C-alpha cells in the first residue's frame, strides 16, 4: 500500500510524503504508482520551474519506495491553486484505488 501524507502549517499545505508501493501491479507496470509519482513530480516542477519558489526540498529513496517534497514559499494564489489541484487528484486516486492508496493530512507545528 502507498501512504500519502500532506502536511499543513497554519492551514496551508507545505509538503508531501509518499511511501510504499501500491501493489496494484508488478514493479515497473504499476499504473497507480506511476500516477502518484507523476503527480508529485508535476507539483515539484510547477513549484520550482513555473512559479519559481526558491525553497523547495525534494528527496527520493528508491530502495524504500518513498518521495518527499517540502516547500516554504509565499502565501501565493498560484501556489495554493497548484497544490490544491494536485491534492484533489491524489485524493481521487485514493478513492478509485482505496485498497492500494491511503491519503492522510497532518498538521505540523510552526517550527517544523
Secondary structure, DSSP 8 states (H G I E B T S, - for coil): -EEEEEEEETTEEEEEEEES---SSSTT--HHHHHHHHHHHHHHHIIIIIS--S-EEEEEETTTTEEEEEE-----HHHHHHHHHHHHHHHHHHHHTTTTEEEEEEE--TT-
